[in-house]
Amino acid sequence: MSTEKKLFIKTYGCQMNVYDSERISDALIPAGYTVTTDETQADLVLLNTCHIREKAAEKIYSELGRLKQLKLKKPDMKFGVAGCVAQAEGQEIINRQPMVDFVVGSQAYHRLPEMVKSVDEGGKPVEIDFPTEDKFDHIIRSKAKRKLPSAFLTVQEGCDKFCAFCVVPYTRGAEVSRPAQKIIDEAKQLVDQGVVEINLLGQNVNAYHGQGVDGEWSLARLIRELAKIDALKRIRFTTSHPNDMDDDLIAAHGDTEKLMPYLHLPVQAGSDKILKAMNRHHTAEEYLKVIERIRAARPDIALSGDFIVGFPGETEEDFQQTLDLCEIVRYGQAYSFKYSTRPGTPAAEWDQVDEAEKADRLRRLQTLLTKHQMDFQLSMVGKTLPVLLEKPARDPGQLVGKSEYLHAVHMDAAPELVGTIVQAKVTRTERNSLGAKIVTG
């Protein structure tokens, strides 16, 4: 009879959580687990949570309530909660939902094998401290060939910015940069597994200042060193803060061919009054000057951003200034949300904007952002772009890939082309993707 144990991980939130889920599986594979995509077959179900979205904790409790049915059918099944909600809620998760066997915060994944062992011995461990050791030093990455030719690689964690709306400094801790050589070694291992594109991750990735062989390295230095890996064809990074876009990083967009012409640079609002209330430490004009310098270095760059509407104190005039900023920048892609309170953050205690007004402003902003996105995508039609083919599309005989500008691109292509970069002429645009044909000869 097989003693193999199966692990099911449900991941919520950002790319960093996707990366963390991969490393969680890497931590548990040596303990005898294999990953399954079927939660009903799992011996261990782990929810890797995110605290950014509204009512994140309540949604996790609701999901745990649903999962109780699995526990009734399979009493020996273990349940764990990881990530930012785990970091914030701690023991309260087990108090409210006793079926949970352990809780692990975002900095303690390397302790998972001993935590699972503790559960086997009758314990209910909770690990939400911020350990002094680097969790990644204790996790051996799987050597299995990658399913996709692109991968995430965390280089920096935590945040020192303390925006008035954000819980990240409380759930991820202070800014910490990983040593440069460890990042390069991990990148080389990913390339050996078939990866040709790496996306460097951090809560404020451009605040990276990791120790290198000859002193402290900036993100620009790290990117240039990674670009020396021959089989690595593409480099990206996300998410950045405007205040950390230094001259060298801007220059890297112009002088490092492997650095893709796409930048996610959140501004959140176009009103200086609201930016000050948000504790962003920059003005709208300062942000626009950064954009101007980036476009001077790389004229064809595609820009992405984040926006919060209805922040406490926002007037119609303040909101109009956000629309004005969007008209100037003309984002190729953007994410926008109604402000919602996060317990423990300063803005949660302030007078709130009427919900109907928030909804109306969000609708108007998204209408403008969608128009700019479609204009940018239409400008691609007729152009020939390099596309990294990543996986089969839903339609038989098609593959879906990624343009330099992070567009999803669909085209007729043979399965053996997955993992290669082809030249493709864009023939059409859809709401969130492009259609193309491979250029031959």
Beta strands, then each sheet from edge to edge (+ up, - down):
strand 1: 5-11
strand 2: 33-35
strand 3: 44-49
strand 4: 78-82
strand 5: 102-104
strand 6: 126-127
strand 7: 150-154
strand 8: 156-157
strand 9: 176-177
strand 10: 197-201
strand 11: 209-212
strand 12: 215-218
strand 13: 234-238
strand 14: 262-264
strand 15: 302-309
strand 16: 333-338
strand 17: 384-392
strand 18: 398-403
strand 19: 408-412
strand 20: 421-429
strand 21: 433-438
sheet 1: 2+ 1+ 3+ 4+ 5+ 6+
sheet 2: 7+ 10+ 13+
sheet 3: 8+ 9-
sheet 4: 11+ 12-
sheet 5: 14+ 15+ 16+
sheet 6: 17+ 18- 19+ 21+ 20- 17+
end
